[in-house]
Amino acid sequence: MNVRRVVTGHDDRGKAVVVSDEQIEPITVSVAPGSEFVSLWGSDEPQTYPDSGENPAPKQWFPPLAGFRFVIFTVPPEGPAELPEDMEAAVAEMDARLPGMVATLDMDDLGMHTSDTTDFVVVLAGELVLELDEGAEVMLRPGDTVIQSGTRHRWRNPGSVQAVAAGAMVGAHRNNE
């Protein structure tokens, strides 16, 4: 996937300027063949302006409380996936390339995951099925949006072409009462 990121910031006089215009390489992991994850922007704390426009370089894939992320992800069409032979190494690779993602996964139900975030997702291309607990499913097409409220879920692509979605994630409190 080709993703161009244009970033604005402020010069030393406080005037708006373009500080970066670049292609962002997707992250791939062998445990999710055909999927791509593009981390566009994020911070582990609220932003302060004016700023230099530099990415605050978050430490984890999912944001902590008061943090945020802006991402694009792809989901390949369903079908037989060639999973890596060395699953332990593949999980370690995922943890290194997408820090914190493994901790959100339900290892007994592949693809299901839960994060302490509110996610704002829009489907850009293809079709996605949002699967929730107990088999609840929603079919999503380009332009459809989802507000994901810290729920356990997985994404599936029942179509014949790569599905692409953009999302913003905001760290949230989980009430465990």
C-alpha positions in Angstrom: 0.0 0.0 0.0 1.3 3.5 -0.9 0.4 6.0 1.8 1.6 9.6 1.6 1.7 11.6 4.9 1.8 15.4 4.8 2.5 16.9 8.2 2.1 20.6 9.1 3.7 22.4 12.0 4.9 25.8 12.9 8.0 27.8 12.0 10.0 29.9 14.5 7.5 32.8 14.0 4.5 30.6 14.8 3.4 30.5 11.1 1.9 27.3 9.6 4.3 25.3 7.4 4.6 21.9 5.8 7.3 20.2 7.8 7.1 16.7 6.2 5.8 15.1 3.0 6.8 11.5 2.7 5.7 7.9 1.9 5.1 5.7 5.0 6.0 2.1 4.6 3.5 -0.4 5.9 4.3 -2.9 8.7 3.7 -6.5 7.8 3.9 -9.5 10.1 4.2 -13.2 9.1 1.4 -14.3 11.5 -1.1 -12.1 9.5 -0.2 -12.9 5.8 -1.6 -10.3 3.4 -2.4 -7.7 6.1 -0.6 -4.4 6.3 -0.6 -1.9 9.2 0.4 1.8 8.6 1.1 3.9 11.7 0.5 7.4 10.5 0.6 9.4 13.7 0.2 9.0 17.4 1.1 10.2 20.8 1.0 8.8 24.3 -0.1 12.2 25.7 -2.1 15.2 24.5 -0.4 17.4 21.9 0.8 21.0 22.6 0.9 23.7 19.9 2.6 25.4 18.3 4.9 22.5 17.5 7.6 21.3 15.1 5.3 18.8 13.5 7.5 15.8 14.5 5.7 12.5 15.2 5.9 12.0 19.0 6.9 8.3 18.3 4.5 6.3 20.5 5.8 3.2 22.2 2.9 0.8 21.7 0.4 0.1 18.8 -2.6 0.9 21.0 -2.6 4.3 22.9 -2.6 4.6 26.6 -5.2 6.8 28.4 -5.0 10.3 26.9 -3.0 9.0 24.0 -4.1 8.6 20.4 -3.2 6.8 17.1 -4.1 7.4 13.5 -3.7 4.2 11.3 -4.6 2.5 8.1 -4.9 -1.3 7.9 -5.6 -3.8 5.2 -7.3 -7.2 5.5 -6.8 -9.7 2.7 -9.7 -11.8 1.3 -10.6 -14.8 3.3 -9.1 -18.1 2.3 -6.4 -20.4 3.2 -3.6 -18.5 4.9 0.0 -19.7 5.0 0.7 -19.4 8.6 4.4 -19.5 9.6 5.8 -22.8 10.8 7.5 -21.3 13.8 4.5 -19.7 15.5 6.5 -18.7 18.5 8.9 -16.7 16.3 6.0 -15.2 14.4 4.4 -14.0 17.6 7.7 -12.5 18.8 8.0 -10.7 15.4 4.5 -9.3 15.8 5.3 -8.0 19.3 8.4 -6.3 18.0 6.8 -4.7 14.9 3.4 -3.9 16.5 4.3 -3.5 20.1 1.5 -4.4 22.5 -0.7 -6.0 19.8 -0.1 -9.5 21.1 -1.3 -8.6 24.6 -4.7 -7.7 23.1 -5.2 -11.0 21.2 -7.4 -13.8 22.3 -5.0 -16.7 21.5 -7.9 -19.2 21.8 -9.9 -17.5 19.1 -7.5 -16.2 16.4 -8.1 -12.6 15.3 -10.3 -11.7 18.2 -8.8 -8.9 20.3 -9.8 -6.2 22.8 -8.1 -2.9 23.5 -8.7 -0.1 26.0 -9.5 2.3 23.3 -12.4 4.0 21.5 -11.8 3.5 17.8 -13.2 5.5 14.9 -13.0 3.4 11.8 -14.0 4.1 8.2 -13.9 1.5 5.4 -12.1 3.0 2.4 -12.1 0.0 0.0 -13.4 -3.5 -0.2 -15.7 -5.2 2.3 -15.2 -5.9 5.9 -17.2 -8.0 8.4 -17.0 -6.7 12.0 -17.4 -9.8 14.2 -18.3 -9.4 17.9 -19.0 -11.7 20.7 -21.4 -14.7 20.2 -21.2 -14.5 16.4 -22.8 -11.0 16.0 -21.6 -9.6 12.6 -22.0 -6.4 10.7 -21.1 -6.1 6.9 -19.2 -2.9 6.1 -18.6 -1.3 2.7 -16.7 1.8 1.6 -17.9 4.9 3.5 -19.3 2.9 6.4 -18.1 3.8 9.8 -17.8 2.1 13.1 -17.3 3.6 16.6 -15.7 0.7 18.5 -16.1 1.1 22.2 -13.4 -1.2 23.7 -15.3 -4.3 22.6 -13.9 -7.7 21.7 -13.9 -8.1 18.0 -12.2 -9.3 14.8 -12.1 -8.1 11.2 -12.8 -10.5 8.3 -12.8 -9.8 4.5 -15.5 -11.9 2.7 -14.7 -10.2 -0.6 -12.3 -11.0 -3.4 -10.1 -7.9 -3.1 -8.0 -6.4 -0.3 -10.1 -4.3 2.1 -8.7 -1.0 3.4 -9.8 0.9 6.5 -8.6 4.0 8.3 -8.9 4.4 12.0 -8.3 6.8 14.9 -7.9 5.3 18.3 -8.1 7.1 21.6 -7.0 5.6 24.9 -9.9 5.0 27.3 -10.8 3.8 30.8 -12.2 0.3 31.1 -14.8 0.0 33.9 -14.3 -3.6 35.2 -17.1 -3.5 37.7 
